[in-house]
């Protein structure tokens, strides 16, 4: 049996190994988003300012990559529009809701809620007829939802009750991200991960810019509080641009199911980072909820097909 397992490992193609590595690194980097966002808020910046600065610093990278790949492909214009539409869903609506929720819940609780994404991806895929919803899957989903409920019943951050508005915002953001993952996997097969990610992120950056111009926050963004700019740059590069391309690559190679399952690795580090950097502490209810959601996600990953 040991020899068979070794042979299976050796039979994994270099491309799949690279995709697995990309998914793990991308997940770790993405998971730092909540930590850096909370650090920026501690300097006096609002969630909308941090989101705007994040997209402003990341947009030139996506623009450069798109220009570099534009003459190397023959992609129909309609696919660019589809990628832009999905980008609004996954890279604008989802993070906007997530950052809004972070203003009223801890980074640790946010990561517990984010763990719902693999469960939601499988549930959405089954509703769209791309995966069969078995009894095993339903049990795993029930465990995940029980973990979220337990986490929200406890006390959050500095002994404050978990804000229902923040929790709902983050969960709705998870739903929009899960729709994005399910729909984008097939589109990336036609456009490639570089083009898709660049177009999707640029559309979200434009939407974010328009929102801030009409919301009257432009002056605040142009003159952020002291200490926020380095955080925003790190957020744009390390927790946005780089993991976006890594995740897109793994999604195209592995499919939404396995990519989502591997993405569970990164959030494991967030409660530790939140405790070290932000001084946050998880309550007993949140630790129990975290364990339930993680267990449910592990069960789902064992039955997640390549789609």
C-alpha beads as a LAMMPS data file, in Angstrom:
LAMMPS data file: protein, C-alpha beads

307 atoms
306 bonds

1 atom types
1 bond types

-500.0 500.0 xlo xhi
-500.0 500.0 ylo yhi
-500.0 500.0 zlo zhi

Masses

1 110.0

Atoms # bond

1 1 1 0.000 0.000 0.000
2 1 1 2.841 2.360 0.832
3 1 1 4.393 1.752 -2.607
4 1 1 1.060 2.498 -4.293
5 1 1 0.768 5.790 -2.423
6 1 1 4.314 6.731 -3.409
7 1 1 3.555 5.874 -7.028
8 1 1 0.399 8.029 -6.924
9 1 1 2.414 10.968 -5.654
10 1 1 5.042 10.451 -8.358
11 1 1 2.326 10.240 -11.027
12 1 1 1.043 13.746 -10.237
13 1 1 2.068 15.974 -13.134
14 1 1 4.326 18.982 -12.524
15 1 1 1.480 21.268 -13.618
16 1 1 -0.857 19.875 -10.951
17 1 1 1.863 20.095 -8.306
18 1 1 2.421 23.713 -9.261
19 1 1 -1.333 24.361 -9.062
20 1 1 -1.528 22.829 -5.585
21 1 1 1.432 24.947 -4.453
22 1 1 -0.174 28.044 -5.996
23 1 1 -3.464 27.343 -4.213
24 1 1 -1.738 26.974 -0.840
25 1 1 0.428 30.101 -1.175
26 1 1 -2.473 32.107 -2.583
27 1 1 -4.651 31.049 0.322
28 1 1 -2.032 32.084 2.878
29 1 1 -1.562 35.489 1.257
30 1 1 -5.300 36.101 0.844
31 1 1 -5.789 35.262 4.511
32 1 1 -3.612 38.190 5.530
33 1 1 -6.154 40.598 4.030
34 1 1 -8.244 40.828 7.177
35 1 1 -5.187 41.352 9.373
36 1 1 -3.834 44.230 7.278
37 1 1 -7.289 45.761 6.873
38 1 1 -7.815 45.794 10.643
39 1 1 -4.332 47.281 11.076
40 1 1 -5.259 50.073 8.656
41 1 1 -8.486 50.733 10.539
42 1 1 -6.471 50.996 13.742
43 1 1 -4.626 53.924 12.101
44 1 1 -7.925 55.737 11.557
45 1 1 -8.803 54.702 7.988
46 1 1 -12.310 53.541 7.119
47 1 1 -13.030 50.233 5.412
48 1 1 -13.929 52.054 2.185
49 1 1 -10.647 54.016 2.202
50 1 1 -8.620 50.836 2.651
51 1 1 -10.530 49.041 -0.112
52 1 1 -10.060 51.998 -2.481
53 1 1 -6.325 52.293 -1.783
54 1 1 -5.935 48.549 -2.163
55 1 1 -7.512 48.600 -5.630
56 1 1 -5.692 51.800 -6.661
57 1 1 -2.276 50.282 -5.977
58 1 1 -3.168 46.904 -7.499
59 1 1 -4.796 48.235 -10.715
60 1 1 -1.521 49.199 -12.510
61 1 1 -0.261 45.640 -12.104
62 1 1 -3.364 44.181 -13.731
63 1 1 -3.246 46.787 -16.483
64 1 1 0.377 45.959 -17.284
65 1 1 -0.292 42.212 -17.383
66 1 1 -3.347 42.731 -19.614
67 1 1 -1.349 44.855 -22.081
68 1 1 1.420 42.250 -22.090
69 1 1 -1.026 39.452 -22.967
70 1 1 -3.388 41.415 -25.243
71 1 1 -1.521 40.802 -28.518
72 1 1 -0.766 37.185 -27.651
73 1 1 -4.344 35.920 -27.774
74 1 1 -7.417 35.981 -29.969
75 1 1 -10.172 36.127 -27.347
76 1 1 -13.695 37.219 -28.428
77 1 1 -14.834 40.558 -26.996
78 1 1 -17.842 38.953 -25.271
79 1 1 -15.493 36.912 -23.070
80 1 1 -13.836 40.114 -21.887
81 1 1 -17.251 41.439 -20.857
82 1 1 -18.088 38.176 -19.091
83 1 1 -14.795 38.328 -17.201
84 1 1 -15.482 41.951 -16.260
85 1 1 -18.952 41.035 -14.968
86 1 1 -17.624 38.189 -12.872
87 1 1 -14.871 40.489 -11.611
88 1 1 -17.497 42.875 -10.242
89 1 1 -19.098 39.969 -8.400
90 1 1 -15.970 38.371 -6.979
91 1 1 -13.486 41.237 -6.634
92 1 1 -15.755 44.223 -5.934
93 1 1 -19.040 43.182 -4.322
94 1 1 -17.519 40.399 -2.223
95 1 1 -14.570 42.361 -0.740
96 1 1 -16.733 45.457 -0.227
97 1 1 -19.095 43.421 1.935
98 1 1 -16.165 41.718 3.615
99 1 1 -14.447 44.994 4.511
100 1 1 -17.740 46.431 5.741
101 1 1 -18.141 43.423 8.033
102 1 1 -14.558 43.717 9.288
103 1 1 -15.400 47.145 10.686
104 1 1 -17.627 45.503 13.304
105 1 1 -16.244 41.965 13.820
106 1 1 -12.777 40.654 14.596
107 1 1 -10.397 39.296 11.975
108 1 1 -10.574 35.904 13.722
109 1 1 -14.357 35.663 13.402
110 1 1 -14.142 36.880 9.798
111 1 1 -11.885 33.926 8.967
112 1 1 -14.289 31.496 10.632
113 1 1 -17.062 32.829 8.401
114 1 1 -14.817 32.731 5.322
115 1 1 -14.433 29.002 5.919
116 1 1 -18.019 28.686 4.662
117 1 1 -16.843 29.311 1.091
118 1 1 -15.898 25.707 0.200
119 1 1 -19.288 24.533 1.490
120 1 1 -21.096 27.256 -0.435
121 1 1 -19.166 26.489 -3.629
122 1 1 -20.257 22.858 -3.513
123 1 1 -23.841 23.809 -2.655
124 1 1 -24.028 26.291 -5.553
125 1 1 -22.414 23.818 -7.946
126 1 1 -24.999 21.202 -6.972
127 1 1 -27.867 23.672 -7.479
128 1 1 -26.552 24.388 -10.978
129 1 1 -26.406 20.671 -11.750
130 1 1 -22.608 20.487 -11.749
131 1 1 -22.409 18.270 -8.680
132 1 1 -24.720 15.809 -6.995
133 1 1 -25.781 16.823 -3.469
134 1 1 -25.403 13.543 -1.560
135 1 1 -26.377 12.747 2.014
136 1 1 -22.684 12.861 2.927
137 1 1 -22.393 16.361 1.489
138 1 1 -25.530 17.530 3.302
139 1 1 -24.144 16.282 6.628
140 1 1 -20.861 18.099 6.010
141 1 1 -22.729 21.283 5.097
142 1 1 -24.824 21.006 8.262
143 1 1 -21.631 20.741 10.342
144 1 1 -20.260 23.894 8.667
145 1 1 -23.437 25.875 9.295
146 1 1 -23.543 24.682 12.915
147 1 1 -19.994 25.947 13.368
148 1 1 -20.900 29.385 12.019
149 1 1 -23.950 29.553 14.288
150 1 1 -21.857 28.601 17.327
151 1 1 -19.206 31.211 16.482
152 1 1 -21.796 33.964 16.171
153 1 1 -23.456 33.050 19.473
154 1 1 -20.221 33.687 21.343
155 1 1 -18.504 36.951 22.186
156 1 1 -16.155 38.559 19.701
157 1 1 -12.897 40.504 19.958
158 1 1 -12.595 42.445 23.182
159 1 1 -15.565 40.751 24.874
160 1 1 -18.099 42.365 22.514
161 1 1 -21.012 40.476 21.047
162 1 1 -20.541 39.547 17.397
163 1 1 -22.295 42.268 15.388
164 1 1 -25.080 40.600 13.323
165 1 1 -24.750 43.222 10.574
166 1 1 -21.061 42.497 10.163
167 1 1 -21.672 38.744 10.200
168 1 1 -24.428 39.000 7.563
169 1 1 -22.287 41.256 5.347
170 1 1 -19.382 38.794 5.425
171 1 1 -21.659 35.811 4.734
172 1 1 -23.291 37.555 1.763
173 1 1 -19.791 38.354 0.536
174 1 1 -18.964 34.647 0.829
175 1 1 -21.994 33.793 -1.308
176 1 1 -20.963 36.244 -4.038
177 1 1 -17.396 34.913 -3.972
178 1 1 -18.639 31.337 -4.217
179 1 1 -20.773 32.189 -7.268
180 1 1 -17.695 33.833 -8.757
181 1 1 -15.547 30.724 -8.232
182 1 1 -18.117 28.347 -9.728
183 1 1 -18.727 30.490 -12.822
184 1 1 -15.165 31.654 -13.436
185 1 1 -13.607 28.175 -13.553
186 1 1 -15.138 27.426 -16.955
187 1 1 -14.510 30.900 -18.375
188 1 1 -10.824 30.682 -17.520
189 1 1 -10.533 27.622 -19.735
190 1 1 -11.328 29.934 -22.671
191 1 1 -9.429 33.072 -21.679
192 1 1 -6.525 31.802 -19.584
193 1 1 -5.930 32.766 -15.963
194 1 1 -3.762 35.839 -16.668
195 1 1 -6.278 37.545 -18.975
196 1 1 -9.279 36.598 -16.865
197 1 1 -7.775 37.803 -13.585
198 1 1 -6.480 41.060 -15.093
199 1 1 -9.833 41.961 -16.703
200 1 1 -11.822 40.924 -13.625
201 1 1 -9.652 42.919 -11.238
202 1 1 -9.531 45.993 -13.483
203 1 1 -13.339 46.078 -13.705
204 1 1 -13.565 45.920 -9.920
205 1 1 -10.946 48.671 -9.584
206 1 1 -12.947 50.928 -11.904
207 1 1 -16.144 50.232 -9.957
208 1 1 -14.363 50.987 -6.679
209 1 1 -13.028 54.256 -8.069
210 1 1 -16.446 55.351 -9.321
211 1 1 -18.004 54.525 -5.960
212 1 1 -15.524 56.643 -4.054
213 1 1 -15.800 59.614 -6.445
214 1 1 -19.584 59.768 -6.070
215 1 1 -19.596 58.944 -2.362
216 1 1 -17.522 62.006 -1.503
217 1 1 -14.590 60.058 -0.028
218 1 1 -12.071 61.057 -2.702
219 1 1 -10.273 63.639 -0.536
220 1 1 -9.985 61.182 2.336
221 1 1 -8.458 58.604 -0.002
222 1 1 -5.999 61.108 -1.487
223 1 1 -4.946 62.138 2.033
224 1 1 -5.068 58.946 4.126
225 1 1 -4.087 58.876 7.812
226 1 1 -0.426 58.503 8.676
227 1 1 0.844 54.944 8.443
228 1 1 -1.955 53.695 6.176
229 1 1 -0.120 53.910 2.828
230 1 1 2.482 51.178 3.572
231 1 1 -0.322 48.931 4.796
232 1 1 -2.373 49.637 1.661
233 1 1 0.593 48.878 -0.614
234 1 1 1.263 45.581 1.173
235 1 1 -2.445 44.786 0.976
236 1 1 -2.496 45.509 -2.777
237 1 1 0.617 43.516 -3.646
238 1 1 0.831 40.667 -1.144
239 1 1 -2.857 40.120 -0.353
240 1 1 -4.460 41.048 -3.679
241 1 1 -2.415 40.976 -6.896
242 1 1 -0.093 38.038 -6.233
243 1 1 -2.684 35.693 -4.628
244 1 1 -5.270 36.614 -7.295
245 1 1 -3.046 35.245 -10.063
246 1 1 -1.994 32.223 -7.997
247 1 1 -5.602 31.376 -7.139
248 1 1 -6.752 31.852 -10.734
249 1 1 -4.036 29.487 -11.951
250 1 1 -4.971 26.808 -9.417
251 1 1 -8.664 27.270 -10.203
252 1 1 -8.071 26.678 -13.910
253 1 1 -5.890 23.620 -13.293
254 1 1 -7.737 22.003 -10.364
255 1 1 -11.338 23.162 -10.781
256 1 1 -13.442 25.044 -8.212
257 1 1 -13.923 22.116 -5.830
258 1 1 -10.340 21.107 -5.142
259 1 1 -9.099 24.676 -5.345
260 1 1 -11.654 25.713 -2.709
261 1 1 -10.689 22.787 -0.483
262 1 1 -6.990 23.724 -0.634
263 1 1 -7.873 27.353 0.106
264 1 1 -8.887 26.243 3.610
265 1 1 -5.228 25.977 4.620
266 1 1 -4.518 29.710 4.734
267 1 1 -7.257 30.793 7.165
268 1 1 -5.824 28.409 9.760
269 1 1 -3.020 30.925 10.286
270 1 1 -5.284 33.971 10.641
271 1 1 -6.342 33.517 14.296
272 1 1 -2.657 33.123 15.213
273 1 1 -1.667 36.230 13.248
274 1 1 -4.622 38.153 14.679
275 1 1 -3.513 37.270 18.202
276 1 1 0.144 38.205 17.571
277 1 1 -0.345 41.352 15.458
278 1 1 -3.707 42.718 16.601
279 1 1 -3.916 41.272 20.100
280 1 1 -7.259 39.605 19.338
281 1 1 -8.438 36.575 21.275
282 1 1 -10.901 33.942 20.126
283 1 1 -13.676 33.006 22.517
284 1 1 -14.409 29.391 23.441
285 1 1 -17.504 29.504 21.203
286 1 1 -15.436 30.760 18.255
287 1 1 -12.810 28.069 18.776
288 1 1 -15.546 25.425 18.841
289 1 1 -17.197 26.939 15.774
290 1 1 -13.862 27.085 13.990
291 1 1 -13.308 23.383 14.677
292 1 1 -16.782 22.483 13.360
293 1 1 -16.451 24.544 10.171
294 1 1 -12.960 23.206 9.533
295 1 1 -14.130 19.616 10.086
296 1 1 -17.044 20.122 7.719
297 1 1 -14.710 21.585 5.104
298 1 1 -12.357 18.614 5.411
299 1 1 -15.282 16.248 4.854
300 1 1 -16.327 18.226 1.789
301 1 1 -12.815 18.226 0.363
302 1 1 -12.708 14.432 0.539
303 1 1 -15.731 14.245 -1.749
304 1 1 -14.988 17.270 -3.932
305 1 1 -14.789 16.417 -7.624
306 1 1 -12.682 18.095 -10.261
307 1 1 -15.078 20.222 -12.254

Bonds

1 1 1 2
2 1 2 3
3 1 3 4
4 1 4 5
5 1 5 6
6 1 6 7
7 1 7 8
8 1 8 9
9 1 9 10
10 1 10 11
11 1 11 12
12 1 12 13
13 1 13 14
14 1 14 15
15 1 15 16
16 1 16 17
17 1 17 18
18 1 18 19
19 1 19 20
20 1 20 21
21 1 21 22
22 1 22 23
23 1 23 24
24 1 24 25
25 1 25 26
26 1 26 27
27 1 27 28
28 1 28 29
29 1 29 30
30 1 30 31
31 1 31 32
32 1 32 33
33 1 33 34
34 1 34 35
35 1 35 36
36 1 36 37
37 1 37 38
38 1 38 39
39 1 39 40
40 1 40 41
41 1 41 42
42 1 42 43
43 1 43 44
44 1 44 45
45 1 45 46
46 1 46 47
47 1 47 48
48 1 48 49
49 1 49 50
50 1 50 51
51 1 51 52
52 1 52 53
53 1 53 54
54 1 54 55
55 1 55 56
56 1 56 57
57 1 57 58
58 1 58 59
59 1 59 60
60 1 60 61
61 1 61 62
62 1 62 63
63 1 63 64
64 1 64 65
65 1 65 66
66 1 66 67
67 1 67 68
68 1 68 69
69 1 69 70
70 1 70 71
71 1 71 72
72 1 72 73
73 1 73 74
74 1 74 75
75 1 75 76
76 1 76 77
77 1 77 78
78 1 78 79
79 1 79 80
80 1 80 81
81 1 81 82
82 1 82 83
83 1 83 84
84 1 84 85
85 1 85 86
86 1 86 87
87 1 87 88
88 1 88 89
89 1 89 90
90 1 90 91
91 1 91 92
92 1 92 93
93 1 93 94
94 1 94 95
95 1 95 96
96 1 96 97
97 1 97 98
98 1 98 99
99 1 99 100
100 1 100 101
101 1 101 102
102 1 102 103
103 1 103 104
104 1 104 105
105 1 105 106
106 1 106 107
107 1 107 108
108 1 108 109
109 1 109 110
110 1 110 111
111 1 111 112
112 1 112 113
113 1 113 114
114 1 114 115
115 1 115 116
116 1 116 117
117 1 117 118
118 1 118 119
119 1 119 120
120 1 120 121
121 1 121 122
122 1 122 123
123 1 123 124
124 1 124 125
125 1 125 126
126 1 126 127
127 1 127 128
128 1 128 129
129 1 129 130
130 1 130 131
131 1 131 132
132 1 132 133
133 1 133 134
134 1 134 135
135 1 135 136
136 1 136 137
137 1 137 138
138 1 138 139
139 1 139 140
140 1 140 141
141 1 141 142
142 1 142 143
143 1 143 144
144 1 144 145
145 1 145 146
146 1 146 147
147 1 147 148
148 1 148 149
149 1 149 150
150 1 150 151
151 1 151 152
152 1 152 153
153 1 153 154
154 1 154 155
155 1 155 156
156 1 156 157
157 1 157 158
158 1 158 159
159 1 159 160
160 1 160 161
161 1 161 162
162 1 162 163
163 1 163 164
164 1 164 165
165 1 165 166
166 1 166 167
167 1 167 168
168 1 168 169
169 1 169 170
170 1 170 171
171 1 171 172
172 1 172 173
173 1 173 174
174 1 174 175
175 1 175 176
176 1 176 177
177 1 177 178
178 1 178 179
179 1 179 180
180 1 180 181
181 1 181 182
182 1 182 183
183 1 183 184
184 1 184 185
185 1 185 186
186 1 186 187
187 1 187 188
188 1 188 189
189 1 189 190
190 1 190 191
191 1 191 192
192 1 192 193
193 1 193 194
194 1 194 195
195 1 195 196
196 1 196 197
197 1 197 198
198 1 198 199
199 1 199 200
200 1 200 201
201 1 201 202
202 1 202 203
203 1 203 204
204 1 204 205
205 1 205 206
206 1 206 207
207 1 207 208
208 1 208 209
209 1 209 210
210 1 210 211
211 1 211 212
212 1 212 213
213 1 213 214
214 1 214 215
215 1 215 216
216 1 216 217
217 1 217 218
218 1 218 219
219 1 219 220
220 1 220 221
221 1 221 222
222 1 222 223
223 1 223 224
224 1 224 225
225 1 225 226
226 1 226 227
227 1 227 228
228 1 228 229
229 1 229 230
230 1 230 231
231 1 231 232
232 1 232 233
233 1 233 234
234 1 234 235
235 1 235 236
236 1 236 237
237 1 237 238
238 1 238 239
239 1 239 240
240 1 240 241
241 1 241 242
242 1 242 243
243 1 243 244
244 1 244 245
245 1 245 246
246 1 246 247
247 1 247 248
248 1 248 249
249 1 249 250
250 1 250 251
251 1 251 252
252 1 252 253
253 1 253 254
254 1 254 255
255 1 255 256
256 1 256 257
257 1 257 258
258 1 258 259
259 1 259 260
260 1 260 261
261 1 261 262
262 1 262 263
263 1 263 264
264 1 264 265
265 1 265 266
266 1 266 267
267 1 267 268
268 1 268 269
269 1 269 270
270 1 270 271
271 1 271 272
272 1 272 273
273 1 273 274
274 1 274 275
275 1 275 276
276 1 276 277
277 1 277 278
278 1 278 279
279 1 279 280
280 1 280 281
281 1 281 282
282 1 282 283
283 1 283 284
284 1 284 285
285 1 285 286
286 1 286 287
287 1 287 288
288 1 288 289
289 1 289 290
290 1 290 291
291 1 291 292
292 1 292 293
293 1 293 294
294 1 294 295
295 1 295 296
296 1 296 297
297 1 297 298
298 1 298 299
299 1 299 300
300 1 300 301
301 1 301 302
302 1 302 303
303 1 303 304
304 1 304 305
305 1 305 306
306 1 306 307
